[in-house]
Amino acid sequence: MTHPDLAVYAARRARLMAELGSDAVAVLATAPERLRNRDSHYPYRFDSHFYYLTGFAEPEAVLVLHGASGRSILFCRERDPEREIWDGLRYGPQAAREAFGFDEAWPIGELDQRLPDWLSGQAALHCVLGEDAAWDRRVLDWLQALRALARNGVQAPRGMFDLRRVLDAMRLIKDEHEIAIMQRSADIAAAAHCRAMRATRPGMNEYQIEAELLYEFRRQGAQAPAYTSIVAGGAHACVLHYVENNGWLADGELLLVDAGCELDGYASDITRTFPVNGRFTGAARDVYACVLAAQAAALEQVRPGNSWQAPHEAAVRVLAQGMLDWRLLQGSLDGVVESGAYKRFYMHRTGHWLGLDVHDVGEYKQGGEWRPLQPGMVLTVEPGCYIRAAEDIPQAFCNIGVRIEDDVLVDVDGHRVLTSAVPSAMAGIEALMAQAGEEREHA
């Protein structure tokens, strides 16, 4: 059995070894299993860095890249017919080596015995420390064991370096294999948001809309939600990470839905805000129009060579002008932007990197300056406006929360919105919800 993406992962490992040099060894463990309660585990999710280099999704696995020989070595669980009855197939070292293209594979139980030989005489050890105390102790024990043999001519690595520095930079630029998966993940999430819009009507509960999202994710093959879905009606939309999802949806209110799925490890991340009754009206319509205009201004700045900060700055000016127009703020546009007064109603940034992690790896600044956008980067563009009720807020604007979020690929021509299959224009949302209403009436 051969893994279909064998060449992709092998090329990434070769590139990493070339970056680290022939006198280095990289050691990377996947994520451990976690207990949820008693003997029940959380659904297993591999470490993103490990999966990026291997495509191997089983727990209890370690990758070793040996620069001097150019060999990639996997340590993994052995076959265990009894456990496989309960938990499913394990590759075992031999099948994993063949299926995933490793030069060697060994039982995970032999890691402590074999690894010191690969570390001995190498100038540098690259690994990840600080995420798992037990793993950190294990790495330090290997080094100490080698140092204890110094009189026998054994040399421990002279330096230890954070492997994430190089891997983060690699993962920031997506290859064609990744982009194809992310597009499919985005398509599934877009279909789920459309389903949520069609299902929504006054009198429903937020958790019923969450159920529609989860159903569509799984129906189309996504393995899991990429994060806990936010389904926030009315005032709940002014809580940025609201996840209780147990409120009733009232006529005349907006519903903010922030939800994405994970497909083959890659996340999508979409937010749409729409009227519970299917019609944008009054102050809610004004706020929505402003946030949509802010997103359009931000998207115009997503192109190669522009700084990471440019979309945010463009969105902020549009949003701040709206706040001035609605008399939520006083003063000049430049004044409220410079002072940060707008942050009362828009307190987060306009996006983040997206990939194997929802908030994906990669530096936002280089040398103290916002980094320029490059083809292959994938980011979200998600301006918002959150107007919590207060004595100085006009009643018409109280408890209106709006966010519009899309997943965007930077390409050589500018950008491509991966999540365009779900409408964001008011007319498109209203038409979709009206059609669903007509279908219910004639069912």
VOPAGU-2260 file (C-alpha; in pm, 1 decimal, decimal comma):
REM VOPAGU-2260
SITE   aa  ch    i         X         Y         Z
SITE  MET   A    0       0,0       0,0       0,0
SITE  THR   A    1     145,9     336,3    -105,4
SITE  HIS   A    2      40,3     673,8      30,6
SITE  PRO   A    3     -94,8     881,9    -262,5
SITE  ASP   A    4      96,4    1194,9    -160,3
SITE  LEU   A    5     425,9    1017,0    -100,0
SITE  ALA   A    6     634,8    1250,0    -317,1
SITE  VAL   A    7     492,4    1564,2    -153,7
SITE  TYR   A    8     599,7    1467,1     195,9
SITE  ALA   A    9     935,1    1325,7      83,3
SITE  ALA   A   10    1013,5    1653,4     -94,4
SITE  ARG   A   11     933,0    1852,0     219,8
SITE  ARG   A   12    1164,9    1634,9     429,2
SITE  ALA   A   13    1443,8    1674,4     173,5
SITE  ARG   A   14    1396,0    2049,9     167,5
SITE  LEU   A   15    1408,6    2068,8     546,0
SITE  MET   A   16    1729,8    1863,7     560,7
SITE  ALA   A   17    1886,2    2090,7     302,1
SITE  GLU   A   18    1791,2    2393,0     514,4
SITE  LEU   A   19    1938,2    2242,7     832,6
SITE  GLY   A   20    2263,0    2118,5     677,9
SITE  SER   A   21    2452,9    1791,2     663,9
SITE  ASP   A   22    2582,1    1816,8    1021,1
SITE  ALA   A   23    2236,4    1837,1    1181,6
SITE  VAL   A   24    1975,0    1596,0    1312,4
SITE  ALA   A   25    1606,4    1685,4    1343,1
SITE  VAL   A   26    1382,2    1495,8    1585,7
SITE  LEU   A   27    1008,8    1562,2    1584,0
SITE  ALA   A   28     733,9    1383,2    1776,2
SITE  THR   A   29     367,1    1383,9    1689,9
SITE  ALA   A   30     104,8    1491,3    1942,0
SITE  PRO   A   31      21,6    1262,5    2234,4
SITE  GLU   A   32    -322,7    1120,3    2292,3
SITE  ARG   A   33    -525,6    1309,0    2554,6
SITE  LEU   A   34    -777,0    1173,4    2804,7
SITE  ARG   A   35   -1114,9    1344,8    2803,3
SITE  ASN   A   36   -1235,6    1171,3    3116,3
SITE  ARG   A   37   -1149,2     844,5    3286,3
SITE  ASP   A   38   -1073,6     599,5    2999,1
SITE  SER   A   39   -1232,9     809,5    2721,9
SITE  HIS   A   40    -994,4     998,2    2491,7
SITE  TYR   A   41   -1046,2    1315,1    2295,0
SITE  PRO   A   42   -1059,2    1241,3    1921,0
SITE  TYR   A   43    -695,4    1211,6    1820,5
SITE  ARG   A   44    -538,6    1498,2    1625,3
SITE  PHE   A   45    -177,3    1467,5    1504,1
SITE  ASP   A   46      84,5    1739,8    1545,8
SITE  SER   A   47      67,1    1975,9    1248,1
SITE  HIS   A   48     443,4    2001,7    1194,0
SITE  PHE   A   49     480,7    1623,9    1209,8
SITE  TYR   A   50     196,7    1564,1     964,3
SITE  TYR   A   51     332,6    1829,4     726,5
SITE  LEU   A   52     652,9    1626,6     693,0
SITE  THR   A   53     509,7    1275,4     699,5
SITE  GLY   A   54     138,4    1248,4     618,7
SITE  PHE   A   55     138,1     991,5     901,1
SITE  ALA   A   56    -164,7    1030,8    1127,2
SITE  GLU   A   57    -111,5     769,4    1401,2
SITE  PRO   A   58     -17,5     863,4    1759,9
SITE  GLU   A   59     305,2     747,4    1927,5
SITE  ALA   A   60     531,5     836,1    1637,3
SITE  VAL   A   61     863,4    1019,2    1600,9
SITE  LEU   A   62    1042,5    1141,1    1287,6
SITE  VAL   A   63    1421,3    1158,5    1270,3
SITE  LEU   A   64    1598,5    1335,6     984,3
SITE  HIS   A   65    1972,0    1259,3     970,3
SITE  GLY   A   66    2154,2    1524,5     770,9
SITE  ALA   A   67    2485,5    1340,6     728,9
SITE  SER   A   68    2325,9    1040,4     559,7
SITE  GLY   A   69    2019,2    1218,5     418,9
SITE  ARG   A   70    1800,0     946,7     567,5
SITE  SER   A   71    1452,5     988,3     711,6
SITE  ILE   A   72    1358,2     747,6     990,0
SITE  LEU   A   73    1016,2     684,6    1141,5
SITE  PHE   A   74     949,9     533,9    1482,3
SITE  CYS   A   75     592,4     414,5    1523,8
SITE  ARG   A   76     373,6     158,2    1699,4
SITE  GLU   A   77     411,1    -206,4    1612,6
SITE  ARG   A   78     122,8    -411,1    1477,1
SITE  ASP   A   79     -95,6    -541,0    1760,5
SITE  PRO   A   80    -383,6    -766,3    1649,4
SITE  GLU   A   81    -553,6    -751,6    1988,6
SITE  ARG   A   82    -551,1    -370,6    2010,8
SITE  GLU   A   83    -649,7    -343,4    1644,4
SITE  ILE   A   84    -971,9    -529,1    1726,7
SITE  TRP   A   85   -1061,0    -241,3    1957,9
SITE  ASP   A   86    -900,6      61,7    1796,1
SITE  GLY   A   87    -846,1     -17,0    1428,1
SITE  LEU   A   88    -552,7     -82,7    1196,6
SITE  ARG   A   89    -196,4      14,8    1281,1
SITE  TYR   A   90      54,8      36,3    1000,1
SITE  GLY   A   91     349,5    -100,0    1192,6
SITE  PRO   A   92     708,1      -4,7    1098,8
SITE  GLN   A   93     747,2    -212,2     784,5
SITE  ALA   A   94     419,0    -108,4     619,8
SITE  ALA   A   95     466,5     253,9     725,7
SITE  ARG   A   96     813,1     266,9     568,9
SITE  GLU   A   97     678,2     137,7     238,7
SITE  ALA   A   98     356,9     341,8     237,9
SITE  PHE   A   99     507,7     675,8     340,9
SITE  GLY   A  100     848,2     655,9     177,5
SITE  PHE   A  101    1081,6     651,2     477,5
SITE  ASP   A  102    1433,0     513,6     448,0
SITE  GLU   A  103    1395,1     327,0     776,1
SITE  ALA   A  104    1121,8     255,5    1028,1
SITE  TRP   A  105    1150,5     108,6    1376,1
SITE  PRO   A  106     920,7      29,8    1668,9
SITE  ILE   A  107     861,7     330,2    1893,2
SITE  GLY   A  108     981,6     125,9    2188,6
SITE  GLU   A  109    1334,2     128,0    2042,9
SITE  LEU   A  110    1361,7     507,4    2019,9
SITE  ASP   A  111    1570,9     556,6    2335,6
SITE  GLN   A  112    1803,6     275,5    2234,3
SITE  ARG   A  113    1865,4     383,2    1875,2
SITE  LEU   A  114    1849,7     762,9    1875,6
SITE  PRO   A  115    2179,7     835,3    2056,8
SITE  ASP   A  116    2371,3     670,1    1772,2
SITE  TRP   A  117    2220,0     915,9    1523,8
SITE  LEU   A  118    2287,2    1212,3    1751,1
SITE  SER   A  119    2648,6    1122,5    1820,4
SITE  GLY   A  120    2900,6    1335,8    1633,9
SITE  GLN   A  121    2641,2    1573,4    1487,6
SITE  ALA   A  122    2691,0    1946,5    1530,3
SITE  ALA   A  123    2329,2    2044,6    1591,2
SITE  LEU   A  124    2005,8    1897,6    1721,3
SITE  HIS   A  125    1685,1    2059,2    1594,4
SITE  CYS   A  126    1371,4    1978,2    1789,4
SITE  VAL   A  127    1063,4    2130,0    1952,2
SITE  LEU   A  128    1084,0    2202,2    2322,8
SITE  GLY   A  129     840,4    2365,7    2561,7
SITE  GLU   A  130     517,5    2196,5    2450,5
SITE  ASP   A  131     537,2    1866,3    2642,5
SITE  ALA   A  132     738,1    1838,3    2964,9
SITE  ALA   A  133     780,7    1460,1    2933,1
SITE  TRP   A  134     921,6    1496,6    2581,4
SITE  ASP   A  135    1154,8    1777,0    2689,8
SITE  ARG   A  136    1294,9    1555,2    2966,1
SITE  ARG   A  137    1347,2    1271,4    2721,4
SITE  VAL   A  138    1546,2    1486,8    2479,5
SITE  LEU   A  139    1764,9    1618,8    2758,8
SITE  ASP   A  140    1825,3    1263,1    2883,0
SITE  TRP   A  141    1956,4    1162,5    2539,1
SITE  LEU   A  142    2199,2    1450,5    2539,7
SITE  GLN   A  143    2311,4    1380,3    2894,6
SITE  ALA   A  144    2370,9    1014,5    2812,1
SITE  LEU   A  145    2595,2    1114,6    2521,3
SITE  ARG   A  146    2787,3    1366,0    2731,3
SITE  ALA   A  147    2854,9    1096,4    2986,9
SITE  LEU   A  148    3043,1     904,6    2716,9
SITE  ALA   A  149    3275,7    1192,9    2627,8
SITE  ARG   A  150    3583,0    1005,0    2757,6
SITE  ASN   A  151    3508,6     731,7    2504,7
SITE  GLY   A  152    3526,3     983,6    2221,7
SITE  VAL   A  153    3151,1    1021,5    2188,5
SITE  GLN   A  154    3040,3    1374,6    2096,1
SITE  ALA   A  155    2699,6    1510,7    2179,3
SITE  PRO   A  156    2551,0    1780,3    1950,1
SITE  ARG   A  157    2712,7    2112,2    2036,7
SITE  GLY   A  158    2398,8    2315,2    1982,7
SITE  MET   A  159    2023,9    2273,1    2020,5
SITE  PHE   A  160    1790,3    2476,3    1799,0
SITE  ASP   A  161    1417,0    2529,6    1767,3
SITE  LEU   A  162    1297,1    2333,7    1464,5
SITE  ARG   A  163     987,7    2552,2    1441,7
SITE  ARG   A  164    1189,8    2845,0    1308,1
SITE  VAL   A  165    1248,7    2669,8     975,9
SITE  LEU   A  166     923,6    2472,5     964,0
SITE  ASP   A  167     709,4    2779,2    1028,5
SITE  ALA   A  168     866,9    2954,3     730,3
SITE  MET   A  169     813,7    2649,4     509,9
SITE  ARG   A  170     449,6    2611,1     608,5
SITE  LEU   A  171     369,0    2977,9     553,8
SITE  ILE   A  172     393,2    2935,3     174,7
SITE  LYS   A  173     140,8    2674,4      63,2
SITE  ASP   A  174     218,3    2439,2    -224,0
SITE  GLU   A  175     -31,5    2324,7    -486,3
SITE  HIS   A  176    -112,6    2011,2    -288,7
SITE  GLU   A  177    -208,2    2220,7      14,3
SITE  ILE   A  178    -402,4    2478,5    -185,9
SITE  ALA   A  179    -616,8    2207,2    -344,6
SITE  ILE   A  180    -709,2    2065,6      -3,2
SITE  MET   A  181    -776,8    2412,5     137,9
SITE  GLN   A  182   -1005,3    2494,6    -152,6
SITE  ARG   A  183   -1204,8    2178,8     -88,0
SITE  SER   A  184   -1218,7    2256,6     285,0
SITE  ALA   A  185   -1341,1    2606,8     199,7
SITE  ASP   A  186   -1607,0    2467,4     -35,7
SITE  ILE   A  187   -1741,9    2236,4     235,0
SITE  ALA   A  188   -1752,9    2517,1     490,7
SITE  ALA   A  189   -1922,7    2747,1     239,2
SITE  ALA   A  190   -2189,9    2484,4     176,0
SITE  ALA   A  191   -2242,5    2453,2     551,7
SITE  HIS   A  192   -2289,7    2829,3     588,7
SITE  CYS   A  193   -2540,5    2829,9     303,4
SITE  ARG   A  194   -2724,9    2546,4     475,5
SITE  ALA   A  195   -2730,2    2747,5     799,1
SITE  MET   A  196   -2875,1    3051,3     620,6
SITE  ARG   A  197   -3146,1    2841,0     457,6
SITE  ALA   A  198   -3240,2    2680,1     789,9
SITE  THR   A  199   -3252,4    2994,9    1004,3
SITE  ARG   A  200   -3583,1    3151,1    1108,6
SITE  PRO   A  201   -3723,4    3315,0    1421,4
SITE  GLY   A  202   -3794,1    3086,6    1715,4
SITE  MET   A  203   -3508,6    2845,6    1650,0
SITE  ASN   A  204   -3223,6    2789,2    1892,2
SITE  GLU   A  205   -2859,3    2862,0    1815,6
SITE  TYR   A  206   -2768,5    2497,4    1873,5
SITE  GLN   A  207   -3006,1    2391,6    1597,0
SITE  ILE   A  208   -2809,8    2605,3    1350,6
SITE  GLU   A  209   -2483,3    2461,8    1486,3
SITE  ALA   A  210   -2624,3    2115,0    1415,0
SITE  GLU   A  211   -2686,6    2212,3    1051,4
SITE  LEU   A  212   -2323,3    2321,3    1019,0
SITE  LEU   A  213   -2183,0    2003,7    1173,1
SITE  TYR   A  214   -2410,2    1786,8     960,8
SITE  GLU   A  215   -2291,0    1946,2     637,7
SITE  PHE   A  216   -1924,2    1929,6     740,2
SITE  ARG   A  217   -1942,7    1555,8     795,8
SITE  ARG   A  218   -2181,8    1487,2     509,7
SITE  GLN   A  219   -1925,6    1623,0     265,2
SITE  GLY   A  220   -1630,9    1437,3     415,3
SITE  ALA   A  221   -1464,5    1681,9     652,4
SITE  GLN   A  222   -1322,0    1494,4     948,5
SITE  ALA   A  223   -1406,9    1754,3    1213,8
SITE  PRO   A  224   -1490,9    2117,6    1277,9
SITE  ALA   A  225   -1171,7    2322,8    1266,6
SITE  TYR   A  226   -1269,6    2491,9    1594,5
SITE  THR   A  227   -1574,8    2524,9    1816,2
SITE  SER   A  228   -1842,0    2690,4    1606,1
SITE  ILE   A  229   -1972,2    3032,8    1708,7
SITE  VAL   A  230   -2347,9    3069,4    1653,2
SITE  ALA   A  231   -2436,6    3401,0    1812,2
SITE  GLY   A  232   -2776,2    3565,2    1785,2
SITE  GLY   A  233   -2846,9    3924,6    1883,5
SITE  ALA   A  234   -2632,0    4052,5    2170,1
SITE  HIS   A  235   -2432,0    3727,8    2176,0
SITE  ALA   A  236   -2261,5    3846,1    1855,7
SITE  CYS   A  237   -2085,1    4114,5    2060,4
SITE  VAL   A  238   -1894,8    3840,7    2247,5
SITE  LEU   A  239   -1608,9    3757,7    2011,3
SITE  HIS   A  240   -1560,7    3395,5    2118,5
SITE  TYR   A  241   -1916,5    3311,3    2219,8
SITE  VAL   A  242   -1955,1    2930,7    2204,1
SITE  GLU   A  243   -2247,3    2846,4    2435,4
SITE  ASN   A  244   -2476,3    2836,4    2131,5
SITE  ASN   A  245   -2793,0    2792,6    2337,0
SITE  GLY   A  246   -2991,0    3113,5    2285,2
SITE  TRP   A  247   -3320,1    3158,0    2106,1
SITE  LEU   A  248   -3325,0    3349,1    1776,4
SITE  ALA   A  249   -3556,9    3647,2    1768,3
SITE  ASP   A  250   -3724,8    3821,0    1477,2
SITE  GLY   A  251   -3542,9    4144,1    1388,4
SITE  GLU   A  252   -3203,8    4031,7    1519,4
SITE  LEU   A  253   -2886,2    3935,5    1335,6
SITE  LEU   A  254   -2718,1    3597,9    1364,9
SITE  LEU   A  255   -2336,8    3579,1    1347,7
SITE  VAL   A  256   -2198,7    3237,6    1247,8
SITE  ASP   A  257   -1823,0    3174,6    1262,2
SITE  ALA   A  258   -1752,5    2816,0    1162,1
SITE  GLY   A  259   -1507,7    2614,8     956,3
SITE  CYS   A  260   -1414,7    2253,0     900,8
SITE  GLU   A  261   -1094,8    2051,6     893,9
SITE  LEU   A  262   -1024,8    1836,4     589,4
SITE  ASP   A  263    -712,6    1617,6     580,6
SITE  GLY   A  264    -563,5    1843,7     845,3
SITE  TYR   A  265    -637,6    2177,2     674,5
SITE  ALA   A  266    -874,9    2433,8     821,4
SITE  SER   A  267   -1131,8    2663,3     668,0
SITE  ASP   A  268   -1260,3    2963,3     862,8
SITE  ILE   A  269   -1570,9    3156,0     755,0
SITE  THR   A  270   -1791,7    3410,9     927,4
SITE  ARG   A  271   -2122,7    3533,9     796,6
SITE  THR   A  272   -2376,5    3759,3     967,0
SITE  PHE   A  273   -2735,3    3759,1     847,6
SITE  PRO   A  274   -3085,5    3853,9     964,7
SITE  VAL   A  275   -3282,6    3587,0    1148,1
SITE  ASN   A  276   -3594,4    3679,6     949,1
SITE  GLY   A  277   -3409,6    3703,3     617,7
SITE  ARG   A  278   -3426,1    4082,1     571,3
SITE  PHE   A  279   -3161,9    4344,4     653,6
SITE  THR   A  280   -3325,6    4655,2     797,5
SITE  GLY   A  281   -3251,8    4973,5     991,1
SITE  ALA   A  282   -2927,4    5020,0    1180,7
SITE  ALA   A  283   -2830,8    4655,7    1132,8
SITE  ARG   A  284   -2835,5    4712,7     757,7
SITE  ASP   A  285   -2612,5    5019,6     795,8
SITE  VAL   A  286   -2359,2    4839,2    1013,4
SITE  TYR   A  287   -2351,8    4539,9     782,5
SITE  ALA   A  288   -2297,1    4760,9     476,8
SITE  CYS   A  289   -2004,8    4931,2     650,5
SITE  VAL   A  290   -1836,6    4604,3     749,9
SITE  LEU   A  291   -1881,6    4469,3     396,8
SITE  ALA   A  292   -1723,3    4786,5     255,9
SITE  ALA   A  293   -1437,3    4748,7     504,9
SITE  GLN   A  294   -1377,7    4394,7     384,9
SITE  ALA   A  295   -1376,9    4510,5      21,9
SITE  ALA   A  296   -1120,5    4778,9     107,4
SITE  ALA   A  297    -905,1    4520,4     286,3
SITE  LEU   A  298    -924,8    4274,1      -2,1
SITE  GLU   A  299    -801,9    4541,5    -243,1
SITE  GLN   A  300    -479,0    4547,1     -41,8
SITE  VAL   A  301    -420,5    4170,3     -54,5
SITE  ARG   A  302    -159,9    4134,5    -325,8
SITE  PRO   A  303     209,0    4044,0    -350,1
SITE  GLY   A  304     442,2    4309,6    -217,9
SITE  ASN   A  305     188,5    4482,0       4,2
SITE  SER   A  306     255,3    4454,8     375,6
SITE  TRP   A  307      59,8    4227,2     607,3
SITE  GLN   A  308     -66,1    4542,4     779,2
SITE  ALA   A  309    -211,8    4707,0     467,8
SITE  PRO   A  310    -548,7    4522,2     466,1
SITE  HIS   A  311    -600,4    4598,7     834,8
SITE  GLU   A  312    -528,0    4967,9     793,0
SITE  ALA   A  313    -769,7    4990,5     499,6
SITE  ALA   A  314   -1048,2    4817,1     693,0
SITE  VAL   A  315    -996,5    5030,8    1002,6
SITE  ARG   A  316   -1046,2    5357,2     812,3
SITE  VAL   A  317   -1375,8    5241,1     662,6
SITE  LEU   A  318   -1505,0    5113,9     995,9
SITE  ALA   A  319   -1394,0    5424,2    1185,2
SITE  GLN   A  320   -1572,8    5649,1     936,0
SITE  GLY   A  321   -1889,8    5449,5     991,9
SITE  MET   A  322   -1858,6    5491,7    1367,3
SITE  LEU   A  323   -1823,9    5866,4    1317,9
SITE  ASP   A  324   -2124,4    5876,5    1084,4
SITE  TRP   A  325   -2338,4    5694,3    1342,7
SITE  ARG   A  326   -2212,8    5931,2    1615,8
SITE  LEU   A  327   -2066,1    5644,5    1816,1
SITE  LEU   A  328   -1737,4    5838,2    1811,6
SITE  GLN   A  329   -1651,6    6206,1    1796,1
SITE  GLY   A  330   -1365,9    6384,0    1620,7
SITE  SER   A  331   -1184,0    6339,4    1289,8
SITE  LEU   A  332   -1116,0    6017,0    1102,6
SITE  ASP   A  333    -739,9    6053,0    1143,1
SITE  GLY   A  334    -789,6    6135,3    1509,4
SITE  VAL   A  335    -996,1    5827,7    1602,4
SITE  VAL   A  336    -765,1    5602,1    1401,8
SITE  GLU   A  337    -448,6    5743,2    1557,8
SITE  SER   A  338    -587,9    5737,2    1911,2
SITE  GLY   A  339    -731,9    5387,9    1873,6
SITE  ALA   A  340   -1076,8    5507,4    1981,4
SITE  TYR   A  341   -1231,2    5280,2    1716,4
SITE  LYS   A  342   -1112,0    4976,3    1916,4
SITE  ARG   A  343   -1410,9    5008,9    2144,6
SITE  PHE   A  344   -1617,2    4869,2    1858,2
SITE  TYR   A  345   -1348,6    4687,5    1656,0
SITE  MET   A  346   -1093,9    4531,9    1889,2
SITE  HIS   A  347    -933,6    4255,0    1681,3
SITE  ARG   A  348    -713,2    4247,4    1376,2
SITE  THR   A  349    -840,8    4195,3    1023,3
SITE  GLY   A  350    -695,2    3850,3     970,0
SITE  HIS   A  351    -452,5    3570,4    1048,3
SITE  TRP   A  352    -260,6    3302,5     862,7
SITE  LEU   A  353    -457,9    2987,1     780,2
SITE  GLY   A  354    -344,9    2631,9     706,3
SITE  LEU   A  355    -290,4    2316,4     911,2
SITE  ASP   A  356    -375,2    2530,0    1213,0
SITE  VAL   A  357    -667,0    2772,8    1218,2
SITE  HIS   A  358    -428,7    3040,5    1341,6
SITE  ASP   A  359    -144,9    2907,0    1134,1
SITE  VAL   A  360     227,8    2941,5    1187,8
SITE  GLY   A  361     447,9    3211,8    1037,8
SITE  GLU   A  362     589,2    3541,8    1154,7
SITE  TYR   A  363     386,3    3856,6    1090,5
SITE  LYS   A  364     691,1    4080,0    1115,2
SITE  GLN   A  365    1048,4    4051,2     987,5
SITE  GLY   A  366    1320,9    4270,9    1128,4
SITE  GLY   A  367    1061,3    4474,6    1312,4
SITE  GLU   A  368     862,9    4550,3     994,7
SITE  TRP   A  369     534,6    4400,3     878,8
SITE  ARG   A  370     625,6    4132,0     630,5
SITE  PRO   A  371     525,8    4164,2     264,2
SITE  LEU   A  372     262,4    3930,8     125,2
SITE  GLN   A  373     383,4    3660,0    -113,9
SITE  PRO   A  374     209,3    3419,3    -352,0
SITE  GLY   A  375     114,7    3101,1    -169,9
SITE  MET   A  376      22,5    3267,7     158,5
SITE  VAL   A  377    -331,9    3202,4     281,9
SITE  LEU   A  378    -494,2    3442,6     525,3
SITE  THR   A  379    -835,5    3538,0     653,3
SITE  VAL   A  380    -987,0    3880,8     593,0
SITE  GLU   A  381   -1239,4    3942,7     869,6
SITE  PRO   A  382   -1335,3    4296,0     969,7
SITE  GLY   A  383   -1613,2    4339,4    1223,5
SITE  CYS   A  384   -1807,6    4584,7    1433,1
SITE  TYR   A  385   -1946,4    4505,8    1779,0
SITE  ILE   A  386   -2169,5    4762,2    1947,5
SITE  ARG   A  387   -2251,5    4656,7    2302,2
SITE  ALA   A  388   -2540,1    4830,1    2473,3
SITE  ALA   A  389   -2438,2    5127,0    2687,0
SITE  GLU   A  390   -2585,2    5458,8    2803,5
SITE  ASP   A  391   -2400,4    5655,5    2535,0
SITE  ILE   A  392   -2503,5    5426,3    2249,1
SITE  PRO   A  393   -2816,5    5512,3    2043,4
SITE  GLN   A  394   -3081,8    5250,0    2107,2
SITE  ALA   A  395   -3104,2    5154,4    1739,4
SITE  PHE   A  396   -2740,0    5041,1    1739,7
SITE  CYS   A  397   -2735,5    4855,7    2072,7
SITE  ASN   A  398   -2622,3    4492,4    2066,0
SITE  ILE   A  399   -2548,5    4477,7    1694,3
SITE  GLY   A  400   -2250,9    4255,2    1614,5
SITE  VAL   A  401   -2131,4    4196,0    1259,1
SITE  ARG   A  402   -1830,3    4010,1    1122,7
SITE  ILE   A  403   -1763,1    3899,7     764,6
SITE  GLU   A  404   -1473,0    3659,1     714,4
SITE  ASP   A  405   -1331,0    3490,9     405,9
SITE  ASP   A  406   -1027,3    3273,5     336,5
SITE  VAL   A  407    -796,5    3431,9      81,0
SITE  LEU   A  408    -502,9    3298,1    -119,1
SITE  VAL   A  409    -234,8    3543,5    -230,2
SITE  ASP   A  410    -149,0    3465,0    -593,1
SITE  VAL   A  411      69,4    3624,3    -857,8
SITE  ASP   A  412    -220,1    3832,4    -989,2
SITE  GLY   A  413    -333,9    3957,3    -649,2
SITE  HIS   A  414    -558,2    3724,5    -456,3
SITE  ARG   A  415    -827,8    3460,8    -484,2
SITE  VAL   A  416   -1112,3    3428,0    -233,7
SITE  LEU   A  417   -1140,7    3057,2    -154,4
SITE  THR   A  418   -1475,6    3095,7      23,3
SITE  SER   A  419   -1667,8    3294,1    -238,5
SITE  ALA   A  420   -1928,4    3017,0    -274,9
SITE  VAL   A  421   -2118,7    3152,2      25,3
SITE  PRO   A  422   -2280,6    3492,9     -37,9
SITE  SER   A  423   -2180,8    3799,9     158,6
SITE  ALA   A  424   -2369,3    4069,1     -36,0
SITE  MET   A  425   -2700,1    4155,3     130,3
SITE  ALA   A  426   -2901,6    4083,8    -183,9
SITE  GLY   A  427   -2745,6    3739,9    -219,3
SITE  ILE   A  428   -2811,3    3646,9     143,6
SITE  GLU   A  429   -3170,5    3770,9     131,0
SITE  ALA   A  430   -3237,6    3582,3    -191,6
SITE  LEU   A  431   -3097,8    3257,4     -49,3
SITE  MET   A  432   -3305,2    3285,4     267,8
SITE  ALA   A  433   -3619,2    3385,6      76,8
SITE  GLN   A  434   -3586,4    3085,1    -152,8
SITE  ALA   A  435   -3553,5    2855,9     147,1
SITE  GLY   A  436   -3864,6    3009,8     299,4
SITE  GLU   A  437   -4063,6    2949,5     -17,3
SITE  GLU   A  438   -3947,0    2589,6     -30,9
SITE  ARG   A  439   -4062,4    2533,6     328,4
SITE  GLU   A  440   -4404,9    2681,0     248,4
SITE  HIS   A  441   -4452,6    2448,5     -47,4
SITE  ALA   A  442   -4308,9    2138,3     120,1
